[in-house]
Amino acid sequence: MPILTKGFPEIERKLKTLQKFQAWATPAIELGVDAMYKRATTYAPDFPGNSYARTGRLGRSMAKLIRSNNRGVTGTVYGTGASAPHGVDYTGLVKVEGSQAAIHARHGWKTDKADLEESRADIDAALDNAVKKALRK
């Protein structure tokens, strides 16, 4: 009785494609990081009675980084340090979950955790599309 191997070459080809994870996943990670970065650099709406003139330091202090190594691809959005004129970094007081000052929470500033949660659908969609595209090849 002959054994047909129909389909196995196709499966093998797709597995090889998936093994080239960095090649097809990096653009998806970049899309996800861009979505997170956009949210991280979005300022809370101004509020009535605000006498503080925004400087833009916080938004300019946000950075993004994509790293690839033999274990995978990592995308990061982080604050490089938004310093007030007296030299104190206030990024954590505005954006970091667990150390955000109550006044910033009251005025609508979203934390890094909230930014990530709101970006999750964009990140998942980018990765989903990348996997589907990789498997179609």
C-alpha positions as CSV (number, residue, x, y, z in Angstrom):
1,M,0.0,0.0,0.0
2,P,1.6,3.3,-1.0
3,I,1.9,6.1,1.6
4,L,1.1,9.5,0.2
5,T,3.0,12.5,1.7
6,K,0.8,15.1,0.2
7,G,0.8,18.2,2.3
8,F,4.0,17.4,4.3
9,P,6.3,19.6,2.1
10,E,3.8,22.5,2.6
11,I,3.8,22.0,6.3
12,E,7.6,21.8,6.4
13,R,7.8,25.0,4.4
14,K,5.5,26.8,6.7
15,L,7.4,25.6,9.8
16,K,10.6,26.9,8.3
17,T,8.9,30.3,7.7
18,L,7.8,30.4,11.3
19,Q,11.4,29.6,12.4
20,K,12.4,32.9,10.7
21,F,10.4,34.6,13.5
22,Q,12.5,37.8,13.6
23,A,12.1,38.4,9.9
24,W,8.3,38.5,9.9
25,A,7.6,39.5,13.5
26,T,9.8,42.6,13.7
27,P,7.5,44.8,11.5
28,A,4.5,43.7,13.6
29,I,6.3,44.5,16.9
30,E,7.2,47.9,15.4
31,L,3.5,48.5,14.7
32,G,2.6,47.5,18.2
33,V,5.3,49.7,19.7
34,D,4.1,52.6,17.6
35,A,0.6,52.2,18.9
36,M,1.8,52.2,22.5
37,Y,4.2,55.2,21.8
38,K,1.3,57.2,20.4
39,R,-0.7,56.6,23.6
40,A,2.3,57.2,25.9
41,T,3.0,60.6,24.3
42,T,-0.7,61.7,24.3
43,Y,-1.2,64.4,26.9
44,A,-4.2,64.5,29.2
45,P,-6.7,67.2,28.2
46,D,-6.2,70.6,29.7
47,F,-8.4,71.3,32.7
48,P,-10.3,74.4,33.8
49,G,-8.2,76.6,36.1
50,N,-4.9,75.2,35.0
51,S,-2.2,77.9,35.4
52,Y,0.7,75.7,34.4
53,A,2.1,76.2,30.9
54,R,2.9,72.8,29.4
55,T,6.4,72.5,28.1
56,G,6.2,69.2,26.1
57,R,9.2,67.8,28.1
58,L,7.2,64.6,29.0
59,G,6.3,63.8,25.5
60,R,9.8,64.5,24.2
61,S,11.2,62.3,26.9
62,M,9.4,59.2,25.7
63,A,11.4,56.8,23.5
64,K,10.9,53.5,21.8
65,L,13.3,50.6,21.2
66,I,13.1,47.4,19.2
67,R,15.6,44.7,20.1
68,S,16.2,41.4,18.3
69,N,18.3,38.5,19.6
70,N,18.3,34.7,19.4
71,R,15.5,34.5,21.9
72,G,13.0,36.8,20.0
73,V,12.0,40.4,19.4
74,T,11.2,42.9,22.2
75,G,9.6,46.2,21.8
76,T,9.7,48.8,24.5
77,V,8.3,52.2,25.1
78,Y,9.9,54.1,28.0
79,G,10.6,57.5,29.5
80,T,14.2,58.8,29.3
81,G,13.6,61.2,32.0
82,A,11.4,64.4,31.8
83,S,13.3,66.8,34.1
84,A,11.8,69.8,35.6
85,P,13.9,73.0,35.6
86,H,15.3,72.0,39.1
87,G,16.5,68.7,37.6
88,V,14.1,66.2,39.1
89,D,12.7,63.5,36.8
90,Y,8.9,63.6,37.0
91,T,8.0,60.9,34.5
92,G,7.1,58.4,37.2
93,L,4.8,60.9,38.9
94,V,2.9,61.4,35.7
95,K,3.0,58.1,33.7
96,V,4.1,55.1,35.9
97,E,1.5,52.8,37.4
98,G,2.0,52.6,41.1
99,S,3.9,55.8,41.4
100,Q,1.6,58.2,39.6
101,A,0.7,61.2,41.8
102,A,-3.0,61.5,42.7
103,I,-3.2,65.0,41.1
104,H,-2.1,63.6,37.7
105,A,-4.6,60.7,38.0
106,R,-7.4,63.3,38.8
107,H,-6.5,65.4,35.8
108,G,-6.7,62.4,33.4
109,W,-3.1,61.4,32.8
110,K,-3.0,57.7,31.8
111,T,-0.4,55.4,33.3
112,D,2.0,53.2,31.3
113,K,-0.2,50.2,32.3
114,A,-3.4,52.0,30.9
115,D,-1.5,52.9,27.7
116,L,-0.5,49.2,27.3
117,E,-4.0,47.9,28.0
118,E,-5.5,50.4,25.4
119,S,-2.8,49.3,22.9
120,R,-3.3,45.6,23.4
121,A,-5.9,45.2,20.5
122,D,-3.5,47.0,18.1
123,I,-0.6,44.9,19.2
124,D,-2.5,41.6,19.0
125,A,-3.9,42.6,15.5
126,A,-0.4,43.4,14.2
127,L,0.9,40.1,15.4
128,D,-2.1,38.1,14.2
129,N,-1.7,39.7,10.7
130,A,2.0,38.9,10.7
131,V,1.4,35.2,11.6
132,K,-1.3,34.9,8.9
133,K,0.9,36.5,6.3
134,A,3.9,34.3,7.2
135,L,1.8,31.2,6.9
136,R,0.5,32.2,3.5
137,K,4.0,32.4,2.1
